[in-house]
Amino acid sequence: MKSVFLRYGSDRSEPFYITQVTELAWYNSNMLDPSISYFLWDYALTEVDIRAILRGDDEQQKAWIVTRLLESARFTDIWQFISLAQWRGFFPKLQLKPQVRAVWEFALSVWAIENHER
């Protein structure tokens, strides 16, 4: 994969380009590999472990995983782990960063309008 990033120098006067980035080492978008959990980089949890937690009975662990998904996973990857209905059930209990909570609250309001919910 060839990527091109436009960056500016410290004084923002001259742009420079970084080209031919093949893969970023800390991020892998292949969620089909059960050994990868890029959004939980600081824990040794596999995709299998994450799914087991989400199917389990411990609501606190589930809320923690959903929080990490919403704060660190790509939008498309979130829905591989939880449904919109599950997300709505967890959302009031989550300890999200304020900026992240605001974005998700806005999304919820837009989806409610689109579905004619009140």
Backbone hydrogen bonds, N-H to C=O, Kabsch-Sander energy under -0.5 kcal/mol:
donor,donor_aa,acceptor,acceptor_aa,energy
3,S,1,M,-0.5
5,F,18,I,-2.2
7,R,5,F,-0.6
7,R,16,F,-2.6
9,G,14,E,-1.6
12,R,9,G,-2.2
16,F,7,R,-3.2
18,I,5,F,-2.0
19,T,17,Y,-0.5
20,Q,3,S,-0.8
21,V,3,S,-0.8
22,T,20,Q,-0.7
25,A,23,E,-0.5
27,Y,24,L,-1.4
31,M,29,S,-1.4
33,D,30,N,-1.0
36,I,33,D,-2.0
40,L,37,S,-2.2
41,W,38,Y,-0.7
43,Y,40,L,-2.2
45,L,43,Y,-1.5
47,E,34,P,-1.8
48,V,34,P,-0.6
50,I,46,T,-2.3
51,R,47,E,-2.4
52,A,48,V,-2.0
53,I,49,D,-2.4
54,L,50,I,-2.3
55,R,51,R,-1.5
56,G,52,A,-1.0
56,G,53,I,-0.6
59,E,57,D,-1.1
62,K,58,D,-2.2
63,A,59,E,-2.5
64,W,60,Q,-1.9
65,I,61,Q,-2.4
66,V,62,K,-2.8
67,T,63,A,-2.4
68,R,64,W,-2.3
69,L,65,I,-2.6
70,L,66,V,-2.7
71,E,67,T,-2.1
72,S,68,R,-2.5
73,A,68,R,-0.6
73,A,69,L,-2.1
77,D,74,R,-0.7
78,I,74,R,-1.7
79,W,75,F,-0.9
80,Q,77,D,-1.3
81,F,78,I,-1.6
82,I,78,I,-1.8
87,W,83,S,-2.5
88,R,84,L,-2.5
89,G,85,A,-1.8
90,F,86,Q,-2.2
91,F,87,W,-2.5
93,K,90,F,-1.9
94,L,90,F,-0.8
94,L,91,F,-1.2
96,L,94,L,-1.1
101,R,97,K,-2.8
102,A,98,P,-2.1
103,V,99,Q,-1.8
104,W,100,V,-2.4
105,E,101,R,-2.7
106,F,102,A,-2.1
107,A,103,V,-2.3
108,L,104,W,-2.5
109,S,105,E,-2.1
110,V,106,F,-2.4
111,W,107,A,-2.9
112,A,108,L,-2.1
113,I,109,S,-2.0
114,E,110,V,-2.6
115,N,111,W,-1.7
116,H,113,I,-1.4
117,E,112,A,-3.5
